[in-house]
């Protein structure tokens, strides 16, 4: 570790990659990332619970698999000062056949996030069934996380390989 002549020099060094590495050991970084990911997971589940408690579907029965499908991965080091942790949806739990029969499989988290509209494919109109505006539960959870993020972690959300947030 270098020697310093002032607090300003220490502050400047801490902002460098080597300074960050010296101040934050890998165990602490993993703990911070895991804790932050669990907090974001909690926000996502809370947003989904609020939505699911807002009404009871008439055309189908909920299984609870969307909330159950949210998983937190392990922290991974990408470079000297770059780490990541993944929150993802278990594909086995969230891809399902349509109750309409002739529609493609639905990826529930994305459908709930952005909505859907199949009125042009069916002969009836049933709000929350044939069309839905989306809940933005992921966006809302990320906003809540960012508002309380003491470590200034950056969140990136992707869907089908495309950046969403």
C-alpha positions in Angstrom: 0.0 0.0 0.0 1.4 3.4 -0.9 2.1 6.1 1.7 0.0 9.3 1.7 0.7 12.9 2.7 -3.0 14.0 3.1 -6.5 12.8 3.4 -7.2 14.1 -0.1 -4.5 11.7 -1.4 -6.1 8.8 0.4 -9.5 9.7 -0.9 -8.1 9.9 -4.5 -6.4 6.6 -4.1 -9.5 4.8 -2.7 -11.4 5.9 -5.9 -8.9 3.9 -8.1 -9.3 0.2 -8.9 -6.4 -0.7 -6.7 -7.7 1.4 -3.8 -11.1 -0.2 -4.0 -9.6 -3.6 -4.1 -7.5 -2.8 -1.0 -10.4 -1.4 1.0 -13.0 -4.0 0.0 -11.8 -7.6 0.2 -13.6 -10.2 -1.9 -15.5 -11.7 1.1 -17.0 -8.3 1.9 -17.8 -7.6 -1.8 -19.6 -11.0 -2.0 -21.5 -10.2 1.2 -22.6 -6.8 -0.1 -23.6 -8.1 -3.5 -25.6 -11.0 -2.0 -27.3 -8.8 0.5 -28.2 -6.2 -2.2 -29.5 -8.9 -4.5 -31.7 -10.3 -1.8 -33.1 -6.8 -1.1 -33.9 -6.4 -4.8 -35.5 -9.8 -4.9 -37.6 -8.8 -1.9 -38.7 -5.6 -3.7 -39.6 -7.6 -6.8 -41.7 -10.1 -4.8 -43.4 -7.3 -2.9 -44.4 -5.7 -6.2 -45.8 -8.9 -7.5 -47.6 -9.6 -4.3 -49.2 -6.1 -4.4 -50.4 -6.9 -8.0 -51.6 -10.4 -7.2 -53.5 -9.1 -4.2 -55.2 -6.4 -6.3 -57.7 -8.8 -8.0 -58.7 -12.4 -8.4 -58.6 -13.8 -11.9 -61.9 -15.3 -13.2 -60.6 -17.2 -16.2 -57.7 -19.1 -14.7 -56.1 -20.1 -11.3 -52.8 -18.7 -10.2 -50.1 -21.2 -9.3 -47.6 -18.9 -7.4 -44.8 -20.1 -9.6 -43.8 -16.6 -10.8 -42.9 -15.4 -7.4 -41.3 -18.8 -6.6 -39.3 -18.6 -9.7 -37.2 -15.6 -8.7 -33.6 -16.8 -7.9 -30.5 -15.1 -6.8 -27.2 -16.3 -8.2 -23.7 -16.2 -6.7 -21.4 -13.1 -6.9 -18.9 -13.4 -9.8 -15.7 -11.4 -10.3 -15.3 -10.2 -13.9 -12.2 -8.1 -13.5 -10.0 -6.4 -10.9 -12.8 -4.0 -10.0 -15.9 -5.4 -11.6 -18.3 -7.8 -10.0 -21.8 -9.0 -10.8 -24.6 -11.0 -9.3 -27.6 -12.3 -11.2 -31.3 -12.3 -10.3 -33.1 -14.5 -12.7 -36.3 -16.4 -13.2 -36.3 -20.2 -13.2 -37.4 -21.1 -16.8 -39.1 -24.3 -15.6 -41.5 -22.4 -13.5 -42.4 -19.4 -15.7 -42.8 -20.7 -19.2 -46.3 -22.1 -19.5 -48.9 -23.0 -22.1 -51.7 -20.5 -22.8 -55.1 -21.3 -21.3 -56.4 -20.2 -24.8 -54.7 -23.3 -26.3 -53.6 -21.9 -29.6 -51.3 -19.2 -28.3 -47.5 -19.6 -27.9 -46.1 -20.4 -24.5 -46.0 -17.4 -22.2 -43.0 -16.1 -20.2 -44.9 -14.9 -17.2 -42.4 -12.4 -15.8 -42.1 -10.5 -19.1 -45.9 -10.6 -19.7 -46.5 -9.2 -16.2 -43.8 -6.5 -16.7 -44.9 -5.1 -20.1 -48.4 -6.5 -20.6 -50.1 -8.1 -23.6 -52.9 -7.8 -26.0 -54.4 -10.7 -27.9 -57.8 -9.1 -28.7 -57.0 -9.3 -32.4 -56.6 -13.1 -32.1 -59.8 -13.9 -30.1 -63.5 -13.1 -30.5 -64.0 -11.6 -27.0 -62.7 -8.9 -24.7 -61.8 -9.7 -21.1 -59.6 -7.2 -19.4 -56.6 -8.7 -17.5 -57.1 -11.9 -19.7 -57.1 -10.9 -23.3 -55.3 -7.7 -22.6 -53.2 -6.3 -19.8 -51.3 -3.0 -19.5 -48.3 -4.6 -17.5 -47.3 -4.0 -14.0 -43.7 -2.8 -14.4 -42.9 -4.7 -11.2 -39.2 -5.0 -12.2 -38.9 -1.3 -13.0 -40.6 -0.4 -9.7 -38.4 -2.7 -7.7 -35.2 -1.3 -9.3 -36.4 2.2 -8.6 -37.0 1.3 -4.9 -33.6 -0.4 -4.8 -31.8 2.6 -6.3 -33.5 5.0 -3.9 -32.0 3.0 -0.9 -28.7 1.7 -2.5 -26.0 2.8 0.0 -23.2 1.3 -2.2 -24.2 3.0 -5.4 -24.4 -0.4 -7.2 -25.6 -0.3 -10.8 -28.5 -2.4 -11.9 -28.8 -3.7 -15.5 -31.9 -5.7 -16.6 -32.0 -7.7 -19.8 -34.7 -9.7 -21.6 -33.9 -12.0 -24.4 -30.4 -10.6 -24.7 -31.6 -7.0 -25.0 -31.0 -4.4 -22.3 -34.3 -3.3 -20.8 -33.1 -1.1 -17.9 
